[in-house]
Amino acid sequence: MRSLPRAPSLFNSSAMSGPFDFGIRVGMVSILIATSASALAVGGVLLYIVYSAVTIQPNASRRWSTDTHIHYYFLNLMVSDLIQAVDY
């Protein structure tokens, strides 16, 4: 019985054996920097929200409240962005 020829693999080790060229390295580093900046920015905003919600005074004129659904959407968006930045 004859064996069928094998299809070329996308993960061919001989094609990936050399170092990355300059353009690929620049792209990977720029993605890493953008991801890190996004994670730091979102983490900082979320930490500020938690800090201001915990340290609020009982009779303060400005307080953290969730009277509308917009607050929940905003928090959901921020947490999702943080997960996406960390998950890279």
C-alpha positions, 0 to 999 in steps of 0.5 A: 500500500502506498503512503500519501504525501504529507501536506506542508506544516505551518509549524515546520521546525526547519522554517522556524529555526532561525532568529526573528528578523528585525521587523518581527522583533519590532512588532512584538516589542511594540505589542508588548509595550502597548499591552503593558501600557493598557494594563497599567492604565486600566489597573490604575483606574480600577484601583482609583475607583476601589480606593474612592469607594472604600474611603468615602465619607458618609456625608460627602457631597461626592460619592460613588454610586451605581444609580444607573446602569452606566456604572456597571457597563463602565466597570464591565468594560474596564475589567474586560479590557484588563483581562484582555491586556493581561491575557496576551 
